[in-house]
């Protein structure tokens, strides 16, 4: 996955930098050499190194999942069943389900309980080969609960080797108590919540759900301006349920990524092309909701930089396996296996502003490696239904393994 210091765009997504019979030399959690085994073994530091033999398997960078909502108190199984019986989102919400049901449960949960749940889920992500995960708040929708969620992410980081990248998304929905006073809630997000988050350094990013019935372009612009004032980077839920013009706003604000993009048009693709904003697609949610997929092929052929992420959440995508997302991207969005793997690693890293240190196997970058039970990289997209991670390395340490790998 080596290449220029920027997201891979257009035809660059097809370039894996495949090395047969290769090796990676790791020191102090960083990659110091990578390439053909015979050449890497000539490095004087290799003479005293501990050997981890991949046994002819595929080794690639750990997955970088740049969009998830993993902090919650309970699944939404009632919503799932109701949707299968034909109930609409509005009907489910009117019956007490939907995002506000998750908000109610998160508000009622202790910070310790949220930490416990997140740490348990982190182990599942690691088992599937994800080594870096963006983790959003957004199920609090008030100052105390949003801070509780972000503090839970901070506390969970001390208990799991999975790297968590915290994102504040107070502008996710309107709380029930302020649904008729949206301007008041927006003011709280910008003038109370966001400064408090920044003061405690609880988030690296600020996200906004820019959508009809949620946060308008003007609302979103106001949140982005407040985020910039607080020194935080930005991302957007963009063009998800309808076209709002949010891609243009994301590009203008130099957002790290514009996510979902189910309803983009050619003009939007043109704006993304050549920008630093990564088009982050989350086809697992489209699969789970039986919705049309975003136009990955048009984005790539149009020269945009595309990333893949799970959108893991309790309501619309309970999937933590990035390899499953890679498979869906290939079979449903016609991405090639190479494009999907680049999108799930190095471009995922750039979607989190981590491209200089994550997502590729090259000297200077963090030693986050995934060894897969496969002899050909295309098997990662070909097989589906269960993880095949043989071992997973984070910062040079094996954090998940099917068996002892030390020689």
Residue pairs with C-beta under 8 A, 6 or more apart in sequence:
1 16
1 17
1 60
1 61
1 341
1 342
1 345
1 346
1 359
1 360
1 361
1 362
2 17
2 360
2 361
2 362
3 12
3 15
3 17
3 346
3 360
5 355
5 356
6 276
6 305
6 350
6 355
7 276
7 278
7 305
7 307
7 346
7 347
7 350
7 351
7 355
8 15
8 305
8 342
8 346
8 347
9 273
9 274
9 303
9 304
9 305
10 273
10 300
10 301
10 302
10 303
10 304
12 342
13 300
13 305
13 306
13 338
13 339
13 342
13 343
13 347
14 336
14 338
14 339
14 342
15 338
15 342
16 338
16 341
16 342
16 377
18 377
19 34
19 35
19 36
21 36
21 37
22 34
22 35
22 36
22 37
22 40
22 59
23 33
23 34
23 35
23 36
23 37
23 40
23 41
24 31
24 33
24 34
24 40
24 59
24 361
24 367
24 369
25 31
25 32
25 33
25 34
25 40
25 43
25 45
25 46
25 49
26 32
26 49
26 367
26 393
26 396
27 45
27 396
28 396
29 366
29 367
29 395
29 396
29 397
30 364
30 365
30 366
30 367
30 396
31 361
31 362
31 363
31 364
31 365
31 366
31 367
32 43
32 45
32 363
33 39
33 40
33 43
33 45
33 46
33 363
34 40
34 361
34 362
34 363
40 46
50 406
50 407
51 406
51 407
52 391
52 393
52 398
52 405
52 406
52 407
53 405
53 407
54 371
54 390
55 390
56 375
57 371
57 372
57 373
57 374
57 375
57 390
58 371
58 372
58 374
58 375
58 376
58 377
58 379
58 380
59 361
59 369
59 370
59 371
59 372
60 341
60 345
60 361
60 369
60 370
60 372
60 377
61 131
61 345
61 346
61 358
61 359
61 360
61 361
61 368
61 369
61 370
62 129
62 130
62 131
62 132
62 345
62 368
62 369
62 370
62 392
62 393
62 394
63 128
63 129
63 130
63 131
63 132
63 322
63 323
63 344
63 345
63 348
63 370
64 130
64 131
64 132
64 344
64 345
64 346
64 348
64 349
64 351
64 352
64 354
64 358
64 359
65 125
65 130
65 132
65 133
65 134
65 309
65 310
65 312
65 322
65 344
65 348
66 134
66 165
66 257
66 278
66 280
66 307
66 309
66 348
66 349
66 351
66 352
67 134
67 136
67 235
67 257
67 259
67 280
67 282
67 309
67 310
67 311
67 351
68 133
68 134
68 135
68 136
68 309
68 310
68 311
68 312
68 313
68 320
69 135
69 136
69 138
69 139
69 311
69 312
69 313
69 314
70 118
70 121
70 122
70 125
70 133
70 135
70 136
70 312
70 313
70 320
71 106
71 114
71 117
71 118
71 135
71 136
71 137
71 139
71 149
71 152
71 153
72 102
72 105
72 106
72 114
72 117
72 139
72 313
72 314
73 102
73 105
73 106
73 108
73 109
73 113
73 114
73 117
74 102
74 105
74 314
75 314
75 318
76 97
76 98
76 101
76 102
76 314
76 315
78 97
79 92
79 97
79 98
79 101
79 315
82 91
82 92
82 95
82 97
83 92
83 289
87 95
89 98
92 98
93 99
93 100
98 315
99 139
99 172
99 173
99 315
100 173
100 175
100 176
102 139
102 314
102 315
103 139
103 140
103 141
103 145
103 173
103 175
103 176
106 114
106 139
106 140
106 145
106 148
106 149
107 140
107 142
107 145
111 148
111 151
111 152
111 155
114 148
114 149
114 152
115 152
115 155
115 156
115 159
118 135
118 152
118 153
118 156
118 160
119 156
119 159
119 160
121 312
121 320
122 133
122 156
122 160
122 162
122 164
123 160
123 162
124 320
125 133
125 162
125 320
126 160
126 161
126 162
126 392
126 394
126 399
126 400
127 387
127 389
127 392
127 400
128 320
128 321
128 322
128 323
128 387
128 389
129 322
129 323
129 370
129 372
129 387
129 389
129 392
130 162
130 320
130 322
131 162
131 163
131 368
131 370
131 392
131 393
131 394
131 399
132 162
132 163
132 165
132 348
132 349
132 352
132 354
132 358
132 368
133 162
133 163
133 164
133 165
134 164
134 165
134 167
134 205
134 309
134 352
135 153
135 164
135 165
135 166
135 167
136 166
136 167
136 168
136 169
136 172
136 207
137 146
137 149
137 150
137 153
137 166
137 167
137 168
137 169
137 170
137 172
137 203
138 146
138 149
138 168
138 169
138 170
138 172
138 173
138 207
138 209
139 145
139 149
139 172
140 146
140 147
140 148
140 149
140 170
141 170
141 172
141 173
141 174
141 175
141 185
142 175
142 188
143 188
143 192
143 193
143 196
146 168
146 170
146 193
146 197
147 193
147 196
147 197
147 200
147 202
150 166
150 168
150 197
150 200
150 202
150 203
151 200
151 202
153 164
153 166
153 202
154 166
154 202
156 164
157 163
157 164
161 394
161 395
161 397
161 399
162 394
162 399
163 368
163 394
165 204
165 205
165 352
165 354
166 202
166 203
166 204
166 205
167 203
167 204
167 205
167 206
167 207
167 235
168 193
168 194
168 197
168 202
168 203
168 205
168 206
168 207
168 232
169 206
169 207
169 208
169 209
170 188
170 189
170 193
170 194
171 186
171 189
171 207
171 208
171 209
171 214
171 215
171 219
171 220
171 223
172 207
172 209
172 214
173 209
173 214
174 182
174 185
174 214
175 185
178 184
178 185
182 219
186 215
186 219
186 222
186 223
189 223
189 226
190 222
190 223
190 226
191 226
194 206
194 223
194 226
194 227
194 230
194 232
195 230
197 203
197 230
197 232
198 230
198 231
198 232
203 232
204 232
204 233
204 352
204 353
205 232
205 233
205 234
205 235
205 256
205 352
206 223
206 224
206 226
206 227
206 230
206 232
206 233
206 234
206 235
207 234
207 235
207 236
207 237
208 215
208 219
208 220
208 223
208 224
208 234
208 236
208 237
209 215
209 237
209 240
210 216
210 217
210 219
210 220
210 236
210 237
210 238
210 244
210 246
210 249
211 237
211 240
211 241
211 242
211 244
212 241
212 242
212 244
215 223
216 244
217 244
217 245
217 246
217 249
220 236
220 246
220 249
221 249
221 253
224 234
224 249
224 253
224 255
227 233
227 234
228 234
228 253
233 255
233 256
233 353
234 250
234 253
234 254
234 255
234 256
235 250
235 255
235 256
235 257
235 258
235 259
235 280
235 351
236 246
236 249
236 250
236 255
236 257
236 258
236 259
237 246
237 259
237 260
238 244
238 246
238 247
238 250
238 258
238 259
238 260
238 261
238 264
239 246
239 247
239 258
239 260
239 261
239 262
239 263
239 264
239 268
240 259
240 260
240 261
240 262
240 263
241 262
241 263
242 263
243 263
243 264
243 265
243 268
246 258
247 258
247 261
247 264
247 268
247 271
247 272
247 277
248 268
248 271
250 257
250 258
250 277
251 258
251 271
251 272
251 275
251 277
254 275
254 276
254 277
255 277
256 276
256 277
256 278
256 350
256 351
256 352
256 353
257 277
257 278
257 279
257 280
257 307
257 351
257 352
258 272
258 277
258 278
258 279
258 280
259 280
259 281
259 282
259 309
259 311
260 280
260 281
260 282
260 285
260 294
260 311
261 268
261 279
261 280
261 281
261 294
261 295
261 299
262 286
262 291
262 292
262 293
262 294
264 294
264 295
264 299
266 298
266 302
269 295
269 298
269 299
269 302
269 304
270 302
272 279
272 299
272 302
272 304
272 305
273 302
273 303
273 304
274 303
278 305
278 306
278 307
278 347
278 350
278 351
279 299
279 304
279 305
279 306
279 307
280 306
280 307
280 308
280 309
280 348
280 351
281 294
281 296
281 299
281 306
281 307
281 308
281 309
281 329
281 333
281 343
282 308
282 309
282 310
282 311
282 317
282 325
283 293
283 294
283 296
283 308
283 325
283 328
283 329
283 332
283 333
284 310
284 311
284 312
284 317
284 319
284 324
284 325
284 328
285 291
285 311
285 313
285 316
285 317
286 292
286 293
286 294
286 332
287 317
287 328
287 332
288 316
288 317
288 318
288 319
289 316
293 332
293 333
294 333
295 333
296 306
296 329
296 333
296 334
296 335
297 333
297 334
297 335
299 306
300 306
300 335
300 339
305 347
305 350
306 335
306 339
306 343
306 347
307 343
307 344
307 347
307 348
307 350
307 351
308 322
308 325
308 326
308 329
308 340
308 343
308 344
308 347
308 348
309 322
309 325
309 348
309 351
310 317
310 319
310 320
310 321
310 322
310 325
311 317
312 318
312 319
312 320
319 325
321 387
322 344
323 380
323 381
323 384
323 387
323 388
324 384
325 344
326 337
326 340
326 341
326 344
326 380
326 381
327 380
327 381
327 382
327 383
327 384
329 335
329 339
329 340
329 343
329 381
330 336
330 337
330 340
330 381
331 381
335 343
337 377
337 378
337 380
337 381
337 382
338 377
340 381
341 377
341 380
341 381
345 359
345 360
346 355
346 358
346 359
346 360
347 359
348 359
349 355
349 357
349 358
349 359
349 360
350 359
352 358
356 365
357 364
357 365
357 366
358 365
358 366
358 368
359 365
361 369
366 395
367 393
367 394
367 395
367 396
368 393
368 394
368 395
369 392
369 393
370 389
370 392
370 393
371 389
371 390
371 391
371 392
371 393
371 405
372 379
372 380
372 388
372 389
372 390
373 388
373 389
373 390
373 402
374 380
374 383
374 388
379 388
380 388
389 400
389 402
390 401
390 402
390 405
391 398
391 400
391 401
391 402
391 405
392 398
392 399
392 400
392 401
393 399
398 405
